[in-house]
Amino acid sequence: MQTWNKLSEKFALLSQREKWLISVGGLVGLFFILLTLLIDPIQNLSTIKKKQSDAESLQITKFETEIVSLKERLLVDPNAELEKQLSQLSDESQTLSLELSEFVGGLISPSDMAELLETVLDKSLTLKLVSLQSLPAESILSDAKESAGYFIHPVRLELTGKYFDIKDYLAALESMKVKYFWRSFQYEVEAYPKAKLVLVVYTLGTRQEFIGG
């Protein structure tokens, strides 16, 4: 209380200009105190709220974009792409089936395969036919139950003769205009100049039929 009285007395002795300066300085000091205690926290809070609002607005915009994208995807038929792929595969399958049909049509028929081997052999006077056997037909798809509509028809031929006679026989077979496939070839000299040839050839057919021979 005494300190306050002393200050009041000193203030009363000051000139009017000094009193005015002190008053203005006090008001300025009070303003900065209020600015620090009240206004700055309010502004900081406002800044934080604005940042939160901007972030929420950005998130809402993102959600709206995703919703629009999902709506557009829902309007598209989910089976459209699968149906397109299925149609392409179907077209490719038909093309391959046609090509395979034309290829098989150019092969010797299963029923003529054994006859061809024997006919060519009959032209040789030095070769001896040991056996001519039609082997069981096989599915063209080795690891599947389905045959894909075609079967492999193999024929096993065993004969004996001299090297050059066997060579001429094989050359005659290869020169034939008919088409077929070679599966295995085994040549073995038994007692010079006599040798044994075991040959397995095959063709394709649409039926699991037995080849006579």
Secondary structure, DSSP 8 states (H G I E B T S, - for coil): -HHHHHHHHHHHHS-HHHHHHHHHHHHHHHHHHHIIIIIHHHHHHHHHHHHHHHHHHHHHHHHHHHHHHHHHHHHS-TTHHHHHHHHHHHHHHHHHHHHHHHHHHTB--HHHHHHHHHHHHHT-SS-EEEEEEE---EESSTTSS--TT-EEEEEEEEEEEEHHHHHHHHHHHHT-SSB-EEEEEEEEEEETTEEEEEEEEEEEESS------
